[in-house]
C-alpha cells in the first residue's frame, strides 16, 4: 500500500520565521509517523502580485502551475500561516489566489487533499484570529479543513534547539492535529 503523502509549508518566507519552524516540526512529526512528507519553502516558488490583467496578458505563472500540481498530488496538506493584522499574510493570500486560477486536471489542489492549519505568533493568542480567516478562505475554495488546528503563542521561546515545541500542551495539540490529518486523508484518499 502506498504511503499517505503530506505536504507541509509556511505562509512566510522571513528568515527565522516561527511558522516555518512550526511547519518543520509538523513535517518531522509526520515523518516519524511514517508518512511520505514533502516540506517546501515558498521562497522557491515566487509569484507576482495577482492581477487578472496580467494573467490575461501573460498567462499563469509557471510557479502557480507547479504549486497547484504539487498540492493536488498530496493526500493532505499542513500550512502554518502567520497572523498579520488579524488575518493571513499577503504572501499566503497571493499564493492561494494564484493556485486557485490553475485549471484542475483530475486531482484538484483544493478539493483533493485534506487540509490542516496552524499558526505561530509572538503574542499569546498564537495567531488564532488569522486561523479563522484562513479556514474560511480554504473552505470557500472547496477544501476540507479538519477542525483540529495548532496555535503556538509566545513563539519566540516556544521551540527548543532541535526545533521541537517545548511545551507538552502545544506538542499534544500538534500531535492530535497530525493524527487527525492522517486519519482523514487516508479515509478520503482517492482510489488509484
TAURVEN-V57313 format. One record per residue. RES is the residue in one letter. PHI is phi in whole degrees, 0 to 359 (none if undefined). NEAR is the number of other ideal C-beta (glycine too) atoms within 8 Angstrom. Layout:
BEGIN
res->RES phi->PHI near->NEAR
res->RES phi->PHI near->NEAR
END
This chain:
BEGIN
res->X phi->none near->2
res->X phi->290 near->4
res->X phi->296 near->7
res->X phi->288 near->12
res->X phi->262 near->13
res->X phi->237 near->18
res->X phi->255 near->15
res->X phi->234 near->16
res->X phi->201 near->12
res->X phi->241 near->15
res->X phi->272 near->14
res->X phi->213 near->15
res->X phi->242 near->9
res->X phi->296 near->6
res->X phi->298 near->3
res->X phi->76 near->4
res->X phi->300 near->11
res->X phi->294 near->16
res->X phi->283 near->15
res->X phi->295 near->13
res->X phi->297 near->12
res->X phi->294 near->16
res->X phi->298 near->16
res->X phi->294 near->11
res->X phi->290 near->13
res->X phi->292 near->16
res->X phi->300 near->13
res->X phi->297 near->10
res->X phi->299 near->11
res->X phi->294 near->15
res->X phi->296 near->9
res->X phi->294 near->6
res->X phi->269 near->9
res->X phi->66 near->5
res->X phi->269 near->11
res->X phi->272 near->7
res->X phi->254 near->11
res->X phi->245 near->10
res->X phi->247 near->10
res->X phi->233 near->10
res->X phi->241 near->9
res->X phi->297 near->13
res->X phi->302 near->6
res->X phi->280 near->6
res->X phi->229 near->10
res->X phi->295 near->6
res->X phi->228 near->11
res->X phi->290 near->6
res->X phi->298 near->5
res->X phi->299 near->11
res->X phi->209 near->7
res->X phi->299 near->6
res->X phi->294 near->6
res->X phi->297 near->9
res->X phi->299 near->11
res->X phi->295 near->5
res->X phi->282 near->6
res->X phi->251 near->5
res->X phi->84 near->5
res->X phi->285 near->9
res->X phi->296 near->10
res->X phi->305 near->6
res->X phi->292 near->10
res->X phi->293 near->13
res->X phi->294 near->10
res->X phi->298 near->9
res->X phi->296 near->13
res->X phi->300 near->12
res->X phi->295 near->9
res->X phi->300 near->11
res->X phi->296 near->13
res->X phi->295 near->13
res->X phi->281 near->7
res->X phi->253 near->12
res->X phi->275 near->12
res->X phi->215 near->16
res->X phi->222 near->12
res->X phi->248 near->19
res->X phi->237 near->15
res->X phi->259 near->19
res->X phi->236 near->18
res->X phi->294 near->18
res->X phi->255 near->16
res->X phi->245 near->9
res->X phi->50 near->4
res->X phi->82 near->7
res->X phi->216 near->8
res->X phi->285 near->13
res->X phi->287 near->10
res->X phi->303 near->6
res->X phi->300 near->10
res->X phi->295 near->14
res->X phi->295 near->10
res->X phi->297 near->11
res->X phi->297 near->13
res->X phi->301 near->11
res->X phi->296 near->9
res->X phi->296 near->15
res->X phi->298 near->13
res->X phi->293 near->9
res->X phi->275 near->9
res->X phi->281 near->11
res->X phi->298 near->3
res->X phi->278 near->10
res->X phi->243 near->4
res->X phi->85 near->5
res->X phi->290 near->9
res->X phi->252 near->9
res->X phi->295 near->15
res->X phi->249 near->12
res->X phi->262 near->9
res->X phi->274 near->9
res->X phi->283 near->14
res->X phi->265 near->13
res->X phi->252 near->13
res->X phi->230 near->17
res->X phi->232 near->15
res->X phi->205 near->20
res->X phi->208 near->20
res->X phi->231 near->15
res->X phi->215 near->13
res->X phi->294 near->6
res->X phi->284 near->9
res->X phi->289 near->5
res->X phi->283 near->10
res->X phi->65 near->13
res->X phi->80 near->16
res->X phi->302 near->10
res->X phi->295 near->10
res->X phi->290 near->15
res->X phi->296 near->15
res->X phi->296 near->8
res->X phi->294 near->11
res->X phi->298 near->14
res->X phi->301 near->11
res->X phi->299 near->8
res->X phi->297 near->11
res->X phi->296 near->13
res->X phi->297 near->9
res->X phi->298 near->6
res->X phi->270 near->10
res->X phi->93 near->7
res->X phi->283 near->10
res->X phi->266 near->8
res->X phi->244 near->11
res->X phi->295 near->12
res->X phi->293 near->5
res->X phi->293 near->10
res->X phi->215 near->13
res->X phi->242 near->15
res->X phi->229 near->13
res->X phi->247 near->16
res->X phi->273 near->10
res->X phi->49 near->10
res->X phi->298 near->14
res->X phi->299 near->6
res->X phi->238 near->6
res->X phi->275 near->13
res->X phi->252 near->11
res->X phi->273 near->7
res->X phi->296 near->3
res->X phi->271 near->4
res->X phi->89 near->9
res->X phi->274 near->9
res->X phi->287 near->11
res->X phi->282 near->8
res->X phi->279 near->7
res->X phi->299 near->5
res->X phi->296 near->6
res->X phi->294 near->12
res->X phi->298 near->10
res->X phi->294 near->8
res->X phi->297 near->12
res->X phi->297 near->14
res->X phi->295 near->9
res->X phi->297 near->9
res->X phi->295 near->16
res->X phi->298 near->14
res->X phi->300 near->9
res->X phi->292 near->12
res->X phi->299 near->16
res->X phi->299 near->14
res->X phi->302 near->8
res->X phi->290 near->12
res->X phi->298 near->14
res->X phi->291 near->9
res->X phi->293 near->6
res->X phi->261 near->9
res->X phi->302 near->8
res->X phi->297 near->6
res->X phi->282 near->3
res->X phi->87 near->2
END
